Amino acid sequence: MTDTAGNALEVVDLRIDRVREGRLEAIVSGVNLAVARGESVGIVGESGSGKSMTARAITGLLPRGLSASGEIRYRNRNLLDLTERAWRGVRGTEIGLILQDPFTMLNPVLRCASILGESLRTQRRLDRNARRAEVLRRLAEVGIHDPAAADRYPFQLSGGMRQRVGIAAALARDPEILIADEPSTALDVTTQRETLSLIKQIQATRGMGLVLITHDLRVAFAMCDRIYVLYAGTVVEVGKPAELDAEPLHPYTQGLLLSEPPLDHRVATMFSIPGAVPNPDAVTNRCPFVDRCQWATEICSNGPVSLSTIEGDRQSACVRLPAIRAELAAVRRQAVAGAAPRQPDRLTSRLIDVRAVSKEFVHSGRTTHRALDEVSLSVGENECVGLVGESGSGKTTLARLLVGLERASAGTITIDGVDATDWSALGRADLRKLRGSVQIIFQDPYSSLDPMRSIGWTIAEAITTRSRRARNVGQRVADLLSEVGLPQSYAELRPVALSGGMRQRVAIARALATEPRLLVCDEPVSALDVSVQAQILNLIRRLHVDRGLGYLFITHDLSIVRQVSDYLYVMHRGRVVESGPTEQVLDGPKDPYTVDLLKSVPRADQSWLTSSPPGHVASSGALTRKE
Amino acid sequence: MSAVIERHLDLTRHDVRSRRRRLGLVVSICFLFVGAVVVMAIFGPLLAPQDPQAQHLALVSADPSSAHWLGTDALGRDVFSRVIVGARTAFFGPLVIALGSFTLGNVLGLLAGYHGGRVDALIMRWVDLMWSIPTLLVVIVVAGAIGASYWWAVALLVILTVPFDTRVVRGATLEQVPRPYVEAAKTLGVPGRWIVVRHIWPNISSIAIANTFLVFASSLVALAGLSFLGLGVSPGTPDWGLMLSENETLLFANPIATIVPGVMIALTATAMNLVGDWLDESLAGRGATR
């Protein structure tokens, strides 16, 4: 294939394989994409879709044991043929890379000025003063105007600031194409918007091509001119953001769109795609989405599928599209239909009553950090309460106080009539009562189950811990598993065999073993893929209805809190800044922080990025770390 | 990085693991060698072709021959038989040291790592104190005070090795304690000792077990050194360390008599170290320590 005019970078029939047990296993197959100068292209997919590997192949950074074939055309060369030595002239100079994790991306023993200094072009030798001036100019370009930042170590900077330094380093050699691999995923929502609008602004002024890799369709819609939706290693749909948003032409794209709950209204049931992302190698001979698609028929499993042009620039890999197009649209209309707002009944008895609780952490005996500052909050019997805040707001500390993993420095906590301020002072009967009242679901399902124990063992332990003489433990384990939607045979498995969503279900089953009346859910879905998040949220909502289980739902995501809570607390830097019925708070926020938070939630149009002047360091991007 | 890479790394690690689990040639040889030493340690006197204590004064410092495969020492004792019988002190002492310090070190390390605070401070200050004492000096002083004895040396070495195990186990425990699976057990009300025994220990056992093999190897060398200095086994006992020092004078008459015990010490220690490394690698896939 020849270079199409205007295309700076062209990926043709890219295939990435992993060598395993003497066999090649495809993890990406048949990916075609093109980036023109000044264009931004989005690659959207969940974990396992191969999006990061595609980015790595383009930058020549594939991990060992992986091989790429096909063509990556750039300036009349096939980048896949380059030697590592030749790559050094391309990487950074012609193609820049921004990585996801601002916490590990920068060398912790170098000051920011040294990190940037070594990234600058080596051809031009600069004396010390000129180099310093250049570093400061580069930092100013990414919105860091304080020269003192150049002399700080990465760990002294907040996550947003680190990401800015990372961007400055990626831009240091003035690349023509910038690859951004989940540049904002590890950041708070307010910081995320600042970072993304900064990238967008720099791209526009420099006229660079941008490849943005993200799992968030809304982010891609706001940032990009063209979107490639990747699923299990193949592109399933290509289109312009406005067109995709108006009418997705692949069941997966639609599912992904619907899996993001809306911010502005409550839906009757949250849409979720059943099952989990398959192994790319297992689905090379059929439509990769066939197992999770409600419209799948026999022809979907007959042979590999490929993109075909639908209209204009739009391409879809759905072979049944003409037949199901009207139905897709109907399902979408139905799924976003609103439900009546629910009025919380605050008069019910208070199961949890937190009064003026403060928590201070002492670091190395000297400095104290105030994680909670006179927080008051209550949760009633059978009530769904949301708690929203960014990292550092103290929301997780509060959750840990409620289950006795930390002890409050001041204030009182009453749970079910028991004074739970200091768990270590409680007697056996009170402890038993508290544990039967409140249980917790942790954020990370990958480490909240003992890797050495089977699922059944873990749940059985919870049952026998609750009552020593429990009978029919095996039967109760099976009941709990089926209650959280897992087959009973899973009791034999170790956690390593389960996906993140399944593990979170097991964690919920374990918590239910003590028959609690309230679950503290600490970001239970933030580590999960978008398409399975709703499965867990629906499960929690169903338990509320079936068991009368109340919950305190802690999250950073306002769209989720809109769906799951009736009453809402907003936390910022250890304080509750606003509270009230969820609809009331989200529709008419009073506190400036809540307003800011609502503005930062990704929206599918470009006004999201431009609604506040980018390039300045706002409150959340403070120079020093909050923690 | 995204989960794709993690998953990939997991899979490659799995590959590495399954490759390691198949015994390599070197590890197989090590296992065979350690097995042979174990057999000699248990059945030594039955296997030895001659009485290791019998003196043939007419045939001192003889070269290897068909009657005496490794020749004889200065008192005319059969070196080959003494090497076989000597495996007993070379194996059982270090075994007791390794098991003793494994037990005590794991208990103390888990206590310190899990409870933290004062318990941790107390145990770790004791560990620091023990580390500041020169091992050899203590053994020499004790041997001077109550007379040299093999089992006294073993007991002392147990006490002096415990801090090493304690420190390793405490470090691994500290890593596990803040993990959500431990905290989940706490919020369920699982008693602390069960959390330690049923959750934390299985997850760090690969480190503890592999560490014990290293302790075995180092205490084998330490005990041999003490015997060499006359602070271990009583004179006349067939022991590799003691043979090394007794036969030193025969270096020109019958060099085999002093080289073979030395080589046995080195090989046994090396084999144990390699087996320990192999165990560490093949067990590392288990539990939360990876």
Interface residues (C-beta under 8 A of the other chain):
Chain A: R18 R20 E21 I27 S47 G48 S49 G50 K51 S52 M53 P63 R64 G65 L66 L99 Q100 D101 D181 E182 V403 G404 L405 L431 R432 R435 Q439 I440 F442 Q443 D444 S447 S448 L449 D450 P451 M452 R453 E461 A462 T465 R466 A507 R510 A513 T514
Chain B: M1 S2 A3 V4 I5 R7 H8 L9 L11 T12 D15 R179 P180 Y181 E183 A184 A185 K186 T187 L188 G189 V190 R198 H199 P202 N203 R286 G287 A288
